[in-house]
Amino acid sequence: MSTGTLYIVATPLGNLEDITLRAIRVLKDVSVIACEDTRRTVKILNRYEIRTPLFIFHEYNKVRAGASILRRLRDGEGVALVSDAGTPAISDPGFELVREAIAGGVPIEVVPGPSALIAALVVSGLPTDHFAFEGFLPVRREKRRKAMKALASETRTMIFYESPQRVADFLREAAEIFGDRRACFVRELTKIHEEILRGTLPELCAEISRRGSVLGEITIVIEGVGKTVELSVEEIVQAALEESSGSSRDLAREIAGRTGLSRKDVYAEILRQRQK
């Protein structure tokens, strides 16, 4: 018996019209659809008269459910992996399933479509030629600030996901650490209450703090540090060392590639600071 195929299927962020014809066909043809929340996915299935059974796969059951999905694939069944919205395997346990499927020799096909991070980036008005997706930063304040400081010298446009409960704190800390940079606050993209706010980080921080609370799924896009802003090798290395505990050579290679600084100079500075 041949192995079944795992299909990575992108689904709408909110507007149910944002789905491809191929996605609809695949969702109808597979044996089962692995989803995070049946209540979310069933809306798409009902809209397009898809009768395929659903199988719950999320962060809290990923080990057991992942093993079951792999058994189905080995038995020749086709499985579609979807997330609650957008492209699966980004900031969710789907990537672990994909990794296990690859290790097991399972054929994988991607059915591309909506992605919150790409949609937010292109609507932000910030540079799109080079960007870095950071996803969710740590929940704890100390670790979140440490992560932001490590990104202080990042020249690429940065994209973050954040929860409504923490977004005011996120913007407050981002304004403090990144300064007066341009940014874009994107909420409930493609949905009825879609909102896109553009301005500097302090301006966005003031607006969200004034409201007291916000609802919905949020993406924040922040411009990278301007090329005219000169940070010393010492400052860049210090910020990177707060986040990384890897080898000095690997860290020097990463910093040099990101900033254009001499790898030799960066390596020497790393050694100097680590010997303090």
Number of C-alpha atoms within 10 A of each C-alpha: 6 10 18 21 20 26 23 25 28 26 28 23 24 18 13 14 13 15 19 16 8 13 20 18 12 19 24 19 16 18 18 20 27 25 22 26 16 16 10 13 20 18 12 19 18 10 10 15 12 16 13 16 14 19 19 14 26 19 11 10 12 18 14 10 18 22 14 14 25 22 14 18 22 19 13 16 18 22 27 29 26 24 26 20 17 23 26 24 18 15 12 14 20 25 14 14 21 21 11 15 21 13 9 13 10 20 15 16 12 15 18 17 17 20 17 21 23 13 16 23 23 12 14 23 14 21 15 16 7 10 19 16 16 14 16 14 17 14 13 8 14 9 14 17 19 18 19 21 21 20 21 19 25 21 18 22 20 25 22 19 20 19 16 16 13 13 21 23 15 23 24 17 20 22 20 14 16 22 14 14 17 20 27 24 23 25 21 18 20 17 14 9 10 13 13 16 16 17 16 18 25 20 18 21 21 15 13 18 16 10 9 9 12 16 11 15 16 22 25 24 27 26 24 23 20 12 10 6 9 9 12 10 17 15 12 21 20 17 18 23 17 13 15 12 9 9 9 18 15 11 20 24 16 15 21 17 12 13 16 9 14 14 18 13 13 23 19 14 20 23 13 11 12 10 7 5
